Amino acid sequence: MSKNAVPVYQYYAKQTDGGNRYFYSLDKDVEKGWILDCDYNDGIAFKAFKNKQKGTVPVYQYYVEQPYGGIRYFYSTDPNVEAGWTLDKDYNEGIAFYACEKPALGAVPVYQYYFKQESGGFRHFYSKDPNVEAGWTLDKDYKGGIAFYAL
């Protein structure tokens, strides 16, 4: 199964408040305004699957437009997240990629972090690192902080 895994790239965009918002994509080149986060593993956040494989689940891509411009993204294995987030159906019918259903064959947790914005709302960040710092909070209320499993 892991031989079919492909990189999921981590991009960021600067916000007017000085922070970053993050976007994850199977594509090496994305629209203007997003910067490949080469400071982190050459921009590769983790590996996942482009298509459904045995033992994988879809990871849905949601977004919300910010009042001061730009878009924030949220990723979830839940096809029905809380109000306020819109499923990004323009991108592969809302499926960003497929992740492992459970920790098997080398799959590790990808943790979900959030940062509460002064202007309201949250920014989200995903990492295999269980100890991200710099103001990010592990979202323990969401599946114990584990968003999904990836390689």
Secondary structure by P-SEA (a helix, b strand, c coil): cccccccbbbbbbbccccbbbbbbcccccccccccccccccccccbbbbccccccbbbbbbbbbbbccbbbbbbbccccccccccccccccccccccccccccccccccbbbbbbbbccbbbbbbbccccccccccccccccccccccccc
